[in-house]
């Protein structure tokens, strides 16, 4: 039986997308709606359902979606 592949950037239990910050190991990102995202140890995670945060991180040149 085939094993289904995981979606990129999702963790099996949390439903979160994890992005790697290629420039900083720690910083605060402020989204257009005023929310803050914290980069810690070079990573930031957001819920898969958070389209605003995901769109921001996917379009930002300093972030790479983790497998």
PyMOL Python script that loads the backbone (N, CA, C, O; Angstrom):
from pymol import cmd

cmd.read_pdbstr("""\
ATOM      1  N   UNK A   1       0.838  -1.170   0.000  1.00  0.00           N
ATOM      2  CA  UNK A   1       0.000   0.000   0.000  1.00  0.00           C
ATOM      3  C   UNK A   1       0.890   1.243   0.000  1.00  0.00           C
ATOM      4  O   UNK A   1       1.902   1.289   0.700  1.00  0.00           O
ATOM      5  N   UNK A   2       0.516   2.228  -0.771  1.00  0.00           N
ATOM      6  CA  UNK A   2       1.295   3.457  -0.871  1.00  0.00           C
ATOM      7  C   UNK A   2       1.107   4.303   0.383  1.00  0.00           C
ATOM      8  O   UNK A   2       0.026   4.349   0.970  1.00  0.00           O
ATOM      9  N   UNK A   3       2.175   4.962   0.771  1.00  0.00           N
ATOM     10  CA  UNK A   3       2.134   5.865   1.917  1.00  0.00           C
ATOM     11  C   UNK A   3       1.911   7.275   1.382  1.00  0.00           C
ATOM     12  O   UNK A   3       2.685   7.740   0.546  1.00  0.00           O
ATOM     13  N   UNK A   4       0.863   7.971   1.850  1.00  0.00           N
ATOM     14  CA  UNK A   4       0.616   9.324   1.348  1.00  0.00           C
ATOM     15  C   UNK A   4       1.741  10.273   1.744  1.00  0.00           C
ATOM     16  O   UNK A   4       2.280  10.195   2.848  1.00  0.00           O
ATOM     17  N   UNK A   5       2.084  11.164   0.830  1.00  0.00           N
ATOM     18  CA  UNK A   5       3.121  12.155   1.108  1.00  0.00           C
ATOM     19  C   UNK A   5       2.545  13.270   1.959  1.00  0.00           C
ATOM     20  O   UNK A   5       1.372  13.625   1.846  1.00  0.00           O
ATOM     21  N   UNK A   6       3.403  13.813   2.819  1.00  0.00           N
ATOM     22  CA  UNK A   6       3.004  14.960   3.627  1.00  0.00           C
ATOM     23  C   UNK A   6       3.000  16.200   2.748  1.00  0.00           C
ATOM     24  O   UNK A   6       3.800  16.323   1.821  1.00  0.00           O
ATOM     25  N   UNK A   7       2.101  17.103   3.047  1.00  0.00           N
ATOM     26  CA  UNK A   7       2.094  18.393   2.367  1.00  0.00           C
ATOM     27  C   UNK A   7       3.288  19.197   2.851  1.00  0.00           C
ATOM     28  O   UNK A   7       3.672  19.098   4.016  1.00  0.00           O
ATOM     29  N   UNK A   8       3.870  19.980   1.980  1.00  0.00           N
ATOM     30  CA  UNK A   8       5.047  20.778   2.328  1.00  0.00           C
ATOM     31  C   UNK A   8       4.720  21.753   3.449  1.00  0.00           C
ATOM     32  O   UNK A   8       3.703  22.445   3.409  1.00  0.00           O
ATOM     33  N   UNK A   9       5.591  21.798   4.446  1.00  0.00           N
ATOM     34  CA  UNK A   9       5.475  22.764   5.518  1.00  0.00           C
ATOM     35  C   UNK A   9       4.469  22.421   6.597  1.00  0.00           C
ATOM     36  O   UNK A   9       4.306  23.193   7.542  1.00  0.00           O
ATOM     37  N   UNK A  10       3.797  21.304   6.492  1.00  0.00           N
ATOM     38  CA  UNK A  10       2.820  20.937   7.510  1.00  0.00           C
ATOM     39  C   UNK A  10       3.418  19.930   8.464  1.00  0.00           C
ATOM     40  O   UNK A  10       4.159  19.033   8.062  1.00  0.00           O
ATOM     41  N   UNK A  11       3.094  20.085   9.712  1.00  0.00           N
ATOM     42  CA  UNK A  11       3.457  19.055  10.669  1.00  0.00           C
ATOM     43  C   UNK A  11       2.244  18.158  10.833  1.00  0.00           C
ATOM     44  O   UNK A  11       1.108  18.624  10.739  1.00  0.00           O
ATOM     45  N   UNK A  12       2.468  16.898  11.072  1.00  0.00           N
ATOM     46  CA  UNK A  12       1.388  15.917  11.082  1.00  0.00           C
ATOM     47  C   UNK A  12       0.311  16.231  12.120  1.00  0.00           C
ATOM     48  O   UNK A  12      -0.873  16.030  11.849  1.00  0.00           O
ATOM     49  N   UNK A  13       0.688  16.711  13.285  1.00  0.00           N
ATOM     50  CA  UNK A  13      -0.278  16.889  14.357  1.00  0.00           C
ATOM     51  C   UNK A  13      -0.827  18.303  14.472  1.00  0.00           C
ATOM     52  O   UNK A  13      -1.972  18.477  14.888  1.00  0.00           O
ATOM     53  N   UNK A  14      -0.061  19.298  14.122  1.00  0.00           N
ATOM     54  CA  UNK A  14      -0.471  20.660  14.427  1.00  0.00           C
ATOM     55  C   UNK A  14      -1.171  21.381  13.291  1.00  0.00           C
ATOM     56  O   UNK A  14      -1.840  22.382  13.548  1.00  0.00           O
ATOM     57  N   UNK A  15      -1.057  20.938  12.066  1.00  0.00           N
ATOM     58  CA  UNK A  15      -1.653  21.648  10.951  1.00  0.00           C
ATOM     59  C   UNK A  15      -1.008  23.003  10.741  1.00  0.00           C
ATOM     60  O   UNK A  15      -1.682  23.957  10.352  1.00  0.00           O
ATOM     61  N   UNK A  16       0.289  23.099  10.995  1.00  0.00           N
ATOM     62  CA  UNK A  16       1.005  24.362  10.878  1.00  0.00           C
ATOM     63  C   UNK A  16       1.975  24.331   9.708  1.00  0.00           C
ATOM     64  O   UNK A  16       2.538  23.289   9.372  1.00  0.00           O
ATOM     65  N   UNK A  17       2.158  25.488   9.100  1.00  0.00           N
ATOM     66  CA  UNK A  17       3.168  25.658   8.066  1.00  0.00           C
ATOM     67  C   UNK A  17       4.399  26.268   8.732  1.00  0.00           C
ATOM     68  O   UNK A  17       4.289  27.259   9.454  1.00  0.00           O
ATOM     69  N   UNK A  18       5.556  25.684   8.494  1.00  0.00           N
ATOM     70  CA  UNK A  18       6.801  26.154   9.102  1.00  0.00           C
ATOM     71  C   UNK A  18       7.670  26.768   8.014  1.00  0.00           C
ATOM     72  O   UNK A  18       7.925  26.150   6.981  1.00  0.00           O
ATOM     73  N   UNK A  19       8.115  27.982   8.260  1.00  0.00           N
ATOM     74  CA  UNK A  19       8.974  28.700   7.330  1.00  0.00           C
ATOM     75  C   UNK A  19      10.325  28.939   7.985  1.00  0.00           C
ATOM     76  O   UNK A  19      10.401  29.230   9.178  1.00  0.00           O
ATOM     77  N   UNK A  20      11.388  28.815   7.203  1.00  0.00           N
ATOM     78  CA  UNK A  20      12.742  29.093   7.687  1.00  0.00           C
ATOM     79  C   UNK A  20      13.119  30.504   7.266  1.00  0.00           C
ATOM     80  O   UNK A  20      12.951  30.881   6.106  1.00  0.00           O
ATOM     81  N   UNK A  21      13.626  31.275   8.204  1.00  0.00           N
ATOM     82  CA  UNK A  21      14.112  32.626   7.936  1.00  0.00           C
ATOM     83  C   UNK A  21      15.564  32.500   7.489  1.00  0.00           C
ATOM     84  O   UNK A  21      16.413  32.046   8.256  1.00  0.00           O
ATOM     85  N   UNK A  22      15.851  32.893   6.270  1.00  0.00           N
ATOM     86  CA  UNK A  22      17.195  32.735   5.715  1.00  0.00           C
ATOM     87  C   UNK A  22      18.127  33.881   6.088  1.00  0.00           C
ATOM     88  O   UNK A  22      19.313  33.842   5.759  1.00  0.00           O
ATOM     89  N   UNK A  23      17.608  34.902   6.770  1.00  0.00           N
ATOM     90  CA  UNK A  23      18.431  36.063   7.090  1.00  0.00           C
ATOM     91  C   UNK A  23      18.657  36.244   8.594  1.00  0.00           C
ATOM     92  O   UNK A  23      19.762  36.583   9.017  1.00  0.00           O
ATOM     93  N   UNK A  24      17.623  36.022   9.397  1.00  0.00           N
ATOM     94  CA  UNK A  24      17.714  36.257  10.839  1.00  0.00           C
ATOM     95  C   UNK A  24      17.322  35.005  11.616  1.00  0.00           C
ATOM     96  O   UNK A  24      16.546  34.182  11.132  1.00  0.00           O
ATOM     97  N   UNK A  25      17.863  34.867  12.822  1.00  0.00           N
ATOM     98  CA  UNK A  25      17.447  33.770  13.698  1.00  0.00           C
ATOM     99  C   UNK A  25      16.355  34.221  14.659  1.00  0.00           C
ATOM    100  O   UNK A  25      15.664  33.389  15.246  1.00  0.00           O
ATOM    101  N   UNK A  26      16.195  35.526  14.823  1.00  0.00           N
ATOM    102  CA  UNK A  26      15.182  36.056  15.722  1.00  0.00           C
ATOM    103  C   UNK A  26      14.740  37.426  15.220  1.00  0.00           C
ATOM    104  O   UNK A  26      15.570  38.297  14.959  1.00  0.00           O
ATOM    105  N   UNK A  27      13.437  37.608  15.086  1.00  0.00           N
ATOM    106  CA  UNK A  27      12.866  38.912  14.749  1.00  0.00           C
ATOM    107  C   UNK A  27      11.354  38.844  14.892  1.00  0.00           C
ATOM    108  O   UNK A  27      10.776  37.764  15.012  1.00  0.00           O
ATOM    109  N   UNK A  28      10.723  40.009  14.878  1.00  0.00           N
ATOM    110  CA  UNK A  28       9.272  40.123  14.962  1.00  0.00           C
ATOM    111  C   UNK A  28       8.778  40.675  13.632  1.00  0.00           C
ATOM    112  O   UNK A  28       9.302  41.669  13.129  1.00  0.00           O
ATOM    113  N   UNK A  29       7.768  40.026  13.070  1.00  0.00           N
ATOM    114  CA  UNK A  29       7.144  40.476  11.828  1.00  0.00           C
ATOM    115  C   UNK A  29       5.752  41.005  12.165  1.00  0.00           C
ATOM    116  O   UNK A  29       5.006  40.361  12.903  1.00  0.00           O
ATOM    117  N   UNK A  30       5.402  42.169  11.629  1.00  0.00           N
ATOM    118  CA  UNK A  30       4.084  42.749  11.859  1.00  0.00           C
ATOM    119  C   UNK A  30       3.281  42.619  10.571  1.00  0.00           C
ATOM    120  O   UNK A  30       3.683  43.122   9.522  1.00  0.00           O
ATOM    121  N   UNK A  31       2.137  41.935  10.664  1.00  0.00           N
ATOM    122  CA  UNK A  31       1.277  41.736   9.506  1.00  0.00           C
ATOM    123  C   UNK A  31       0.400  42.962   9.277  1.00  0.00           C
ATOM    124  O   UNK A  31       0.310  43.837  10.138  1.00  0.00           O
ATOM    125  N   UNK A  32      -0.242  43.023   8.117  1.00  0.00           N
ATOM    126  CA  UNK A  32      -1.083  44.160   7.751  1.00  0.00           C
ATOM    127  C   UNK A  32      -2.244  44.364   8.729  1.00  0.00           C
ATOM    128  O   UNK A  32      -2.712  45.489   8.901  1.00  0.00           O
ATOM    129  N   UNK A  33      -2.708  43.299   9.363  1.00  0.00           N
ATOM    130  CA  UNK A  33      -3.818  43.425  10.312  1.00  0.00           C
ATOM    131  C   UNK A  33      -3.344  43.733  11.735  1.00  0.00           C
ATOM    132  O   UNK A  33      -4.152  43.767  12.663  1.00  0.00           O
ATOM    133  N   UNK A  34      -2.036  43.959  11.908  1.00  0.00           N
ATOM    134  CA  UNK A  34      -1.487  44.343  13.200  1.00  0.00           C
ATOM    135  C   UNK A  34      -0.974  43.202  14.058  1.00  0.00           C
ATOM    136  O   UNK A  34      -0.385  43.440  15.113  1.00  0.00           O
ATOM    137  N   UNK A  35      -1.186  41.971  13.627  1.00  0.00           N
ATOM    138  CA  UNK A  35      -0.681  40.824  14.393  1.00  0.00           C
ATOM    139  C   UNK A  35       0.824  40.710  14.232  1.00  0.00           C
ATOM    140  O   UNK A  35       1.393  41.121  13.221  1.00  0.00           O
ATOM    141  N   UNK A  36       1.459  40.138  15.255  1.00  0.00           N
ATOM    142  CA  UNK A  36       2.907  39.938  15.229  1.00  0.00           C
ATOM    143  C   UNK A  36       3.215  38.451  15.082  1.00  0.00           C
ATOM    144  O   UNK A  36       2.577  37.607  15.710  1.00  0.00           O
ATOM    145  N   UNK A  37       4.196  38.148  14.247  1.00  0.00           N
ATOM    146  CA  UNK A  37       4.720  36.791  14.117  1.00  0.00           C
ATOM    147  C   UNK A  37       6.144  36.816  14.637  1.00  0.00           C
ATOM    148  O   UNK A  37       6.921  37.702  14.281  1.00  0.00           O
ATOM    149  N   UNK A  38       6.491  35.858  15.471  1.00  0.00           N
ATOM    150  CA  UNK A  38       7.831  35.796  16.050  1.00  0.00           C
ATOM    151  C   UNK A  38       8.668  34.735  15.362  1.00  0.00           C
ATOM    152  O   UNK A  38       8.263  33.577  15.251  1.00  0.00           O
ATOM    153  N   UNK A  39       9.840  35.147  14.901  1.00  0.00           N
ATOM    154  CA  UNK A  39      10.828  34.205  14.385  1.00  0.00           C
ATOM    155  C   UNK A  39      11.714  33.824  15.561  1.00  0.00           C
ATOM    156  O   UNK A  39      12.259  34.693  16.242  1.00  0.00           O
ATOM    157  N   UNK A  40      11.857  32.528  15.798  1.00  0.00           N
ATOM    158  CA  UNK A  40      12.712  32.023  16.877  1.00  0.00           C
ATOM    159  C   UNK A  40      13.540  30.877  16.332  1.00  0.00           C
ATOM    160  O   UNK A  40      13.018  29.979  15.672  1.00  0.00           O
ATOM    161  N   UNK A  41      14.817  30.911  16.607  1.00  0.00           N
ATOM    162  CA  UNK A  41      15.757  29.896  16.123  1.00  0.00           C
ATOM    163  C   UNK A  41      15.654  29.730  14.607  1.00  0.00           C
ATOM    164  O   UNK A  41      15.793  28.629  14.073  1.00  0.00           O
ATOM    165  N   UNK A  42      15.408  30.851  13.929  1.00  0.00           N
ATOM    166  CA  UNK A  42      15.377  30.849  12.468  1.00  0.00           C
ATOM    167  C   UNK A  42      14.118  30.291  11.855  1.00  0.00           C
ATOM    168  O   UNK A  42      14.083  30.044  10.649  1.00  0.00           O
ATOM    169  N   UNK A  43      13.070  30.081  12.654  1.00  0.00           N
ATOM    170  CA  UNK A  43      11.827  29.527  12.127  1.00  0.00           C
ATOM    171  C   UNK A  43      10.613  30.265  12.670  1.00  0.00           C
ATOM    172  O   UNK A  43      10.625  30.799  13.779  1.00  0.00           O
ATOM    173  N   UNK A  44       9.569  30.277  11.856  1.00  0.00           N
ATOM    174  CA  UNK A  44       8.273  30.798  12.271  1.00  0.00           C
ATOM    175  C   UNK A  44       7.223  29.824  11.761  1.00  0.00           C
ATOM    176  O   UNK A  44       7.314  29.337  10.634  1.00  0.00           O
ATOM    177  N   UNK A  45       6.230  29.544  12.589  1.00  0.00           N
ATOM    178  CA  UNK A  45       5.159  28.653  12.153  1.00  0.00           C
ATOM    179  C   UNK A  45       3.830  29.375  12.279  1.00  0.00           C
ATOM    180  O   UNK A  45       3.607  30.162  13.198  1.00  0.00           O
ATOM    181  N   UNK A  46       2.955  29.083  11.328  1.00  0.00           N
ATOM    182  CA  UNK A  46       1.622  29.679  11.306  1.00  0.00           C
ATOM    183  C   UNK A  46       0.616  28.578  10.987  1.00  0.00           C
ATOM    184  O   UNK A  46       0.956  27.607  10.310  1.00  0.00           O
ATOM    185  N   UNK A  47      -0.614  28.719  11.467  1.00  0.00           N
ATOM    186  CA  UNK A  47      -1.630  27.727  11.121  1.00  0.00           C
ATOM    187  C   UNK A  47      -1.850  27.696   9.604  1.00  0.00           C
ATOM    188  O   UNK A  47      -1.797  28.730   8.938  1.00  0.00           O
ATOM    189  N   UNK A  48      -2.093  26.522   9.083  1.00  0.00           N
ATOM    190  CA  UNK A  48      -2.328  26.374   7.646  1.00  0.00           C
ATOM    191  C   UNK A  48      -3.527  27.219   7.218  1.00  0.00           C
ATOM    192  O   UNK A  48      -3.568  27.705   6.088  1.00  0.00           O
ATOM    193  N   UNK A  49      -4.487  27.393   8.095  1.00  0.00           N
ATOM    194  CA  UNK A  49      -5.695  28.154   7.772  1.00  0.00           C
ATOM    195  C   UNK A  49      -5.485  29.672   7.781  1.00  0.00           C
ATOM    196  O   UNK A  49      -6.369  30.413   7.353  1.00  0.00           O
ATOM    197  N   UNK A  50      -4.337  30.142   8.257  1.00  0.00           N
ATOM    198  CA  UNK A  50      -4.053  31.582   8.335  1.00  0.00           C
ATOM    199  C   UNK A  50      -3.512  32.057   6.987  1.00  0.00           C
ATOM    200  O   UNK A  50      -2.300  32.119   6.777  1.00  0.00           O
ATOM    201  N   UNK A  51      -4.423  32.390   6.083  1.00  0.00           N
ATOM    202  CA  UNK A  51      -4.015  32.743   4.719  1.00  0.00           C
ATOM    203  C   UNK A  51      -3.229  34.050   4.658  1.00  0.00           C
ATOM    204  O   UNK A  51      -2.328  34.180   3.830  1.00  0.00           O
ATOM    205  N   UNK A  52      -3.546  35.014   5.509  1.00  0.00           N
ATOM    206  CA  UNK A  52      -2.814  36.284   5.495  1.00  0.00           C
ATOM    207  C   UNK A  52      -1.346  36.069   5.847  1.00  0.00           C
ATOM    208  O   UNK A  52      -0.457  36.558   5.150  1.00  0.00           O
ATOM    209  N   UNK A  53      -1.096  35.342   6.923  1.00  0.00           N
ATOM    210  CA  UNK A  53       0.285  35.084   7.346  1.00  0.00           C
ATOM    211  C   UNK A  53       1.017  34.221   6.325  1.00  0.00           C
ATOM    212  O   UNK A  53       2.172  34.496   6.000  1.00  0.00           O
ATOM    213  N   UNK A  54       0.365  33.191   5.822  1.00  0.00           N
ATOM    214  CA  UNK A  54       1.003  32.320   4.824  1.00  0.00           C
ATOM    215  C   UNK A  54       1.343  33.093   3.559  1.00  0.00           C
ATOM    216  O   UNK A  54       2.442  32.947   3.023  1.00  0.00           O
ATOM    217  N   UNK A  55       0.413  33.914   3.073  1.00  0.00           N
ATOM    218  CA  UNK A  55       0.682  34.708   1.868  1.00  0.00           C
ATOM    219  C   UNK A  55       1.865  35.642   2.089  1.00  0.00           C
ATOM    220  O   UNK A  55       2.725  35.776   1.219  1.00  0.00           O
ATOM    221  N   UNK A  56       1.909  36.290   3.256  1.00  0.00           N
ATOM    222  CA  UNK A  56       3.012  37.194   3.572  1.00  0.00           C
ATOM    223  C   UNK A  56       4.348  36.457   3.537  1.00  0.00           C
ATOM    224  O   UNK A  56       5.300  36.915   2.905  1.00  0.00           O
ATOM    225  N   UNK A  57       4.413  35.318   4.218  1.00  0.00           N
ATOM    226  CA  UNK A  57       5.666  34.565   4.302  1.00  0.00           C
ATOM    227  C   UNK A  57       6.055  33.947   2.961  1.00  0.00           C
ATOM    228  O   UNK A  57       7.239  33.901   2.625  1.00  0.00           O
ATOM    229  N   UNK A  58       5.082  33.477   2.198  1.00  0.00           N
ATOM    230  CA  UNK A  58       5.377  32.875   0.896  1.00  0.00           C
ATOM    231  C   UNK A  58       5.917  33.905  -0.091  1.00  0.00           C
ATOM    232  O   UNK A  58       6.732  33.571  -0.952  1.00  0.00           O
ATOM    233  N   UNK A  59       5.467  35.160   0.027  1.00  0.00           N
ATOM    234  CA  UNK A  59       5.909  36.208  -0.894  1.00  0.00           C
ATOM    235  C   UNK A  59       7.183  36.911  -0.438  1.00  0.00           C
ATOM    236  O   UNK A  59       7.830  37.591  -1.236  1.00  0.00           O
ATOM    237  N   UNK A  60       7.549  36.761   0.819  1.00  0.00           N
ATOM    238  CA  UNK A  60       8.733  37.434   1.368  1.00  0.00           C
ATOM    239  C   UNK A  60       9.991  36.683   0.928  1.00  0.00           C
ATOM    240  O   UNK A  60      10.064  35.465   1.090  1.00  0.00           O
ATOM    241  N   UNK A  61      10.974  37.381   0.378  1.00  0.00           N
ATOM    242  CA  UNK A  61      12.173  36.694  -0.136  1.00  0.00           C
ATOM    243  C   UNK A  61      13.053  36.052   0.938  1.00  0.00           C
ATOM    244  O   UNK A  61      13.882  35.203   0.610  1.00  0.00           O
ATOM    245  N   UNK A  62      12.899  36.431   2.205  1.00  0.00           N
ATOM    246  CA  UNK A  62      13.742  35.884   3.272  1.00  0.00           C
ATOM    247  C   UNK A  62      13.223  34.568   3.849  1.00  0.00           C
ATOM    248  O   UNK A  62      13.896  33.961   4.682  1.00  0.00           O
ATOM    249  N   UNK A  63      12.037  34.111   3.424  1.00  0.00           N
ATOM    250  CA  UNK A  63      11.431  32.924   4.023  1.00  0.00           C
ATOM    251  C   UNK A  63      11.270  31.799   3.018  1.00  0.00           C
ATOM    252  O   UNK A  63      10.912  32.017   1.860  1.00  0.00           O
ATOM    253  N   UNK A  64      11.545  30.584   3.493  1.00  0.00           N
ATOM    254  CA  UNK A  64      11.387  29.378   2.680  1.00  0.00           C
ATOM    255  C   UNK A  64      10.497  28.403   3.432  1.00  0.00           C
ATOM    256  O   UNK A  64      10.723  28.117   4.607  1.00  0.00           O
ATOM    257  N   UNK A  65       9.482  27.897   2.741  1.00  0.00           N
ATOM    258  CA  UNK A  65       8.595  26.898   3.320  1.00  0.00           C
ATOM    259  C   UNK A  65       9.364  25.609   3.513  1.00  0.00           C
ATOM    260  O   UNK A  65      10.027  25.134   2.591  1.00  0.00           O
ATOM    261  N   UNK A  66       9.281  25.037   4.713  1.00  0.00           N
ATOM    262  CA  UNK A  66      10.009  23.804   5.021  1.00  0.00           C
ATOM    263  C   UNK A  66       9.202  22.589   4.610  1.00  0.00           C
ATOM    264  O   UNK A  66       7.972  22.602   4.646  1.00  0.00           O
ATOM    265  N   UNK A  67       9.900  21.552   4.224  1.00  0.00           N
ATOM    266  CA  UNK A  67       9.258  20.287   3.822  1.00  0.00           C
ATOM    267  C   UNK A  67       8.848  19.496   5.029  1.00  0.00           C
ATOM    268  O   UNK A  67       8.294  18.405   4.894  1.00  0.00           O
TER     269      UNK A  67
END
""", "prot")
cmd.dss("prot")
cmd.show_as("cartoon", "prot")
cmd.util.cbc("prot")
cmd.orient("prot")
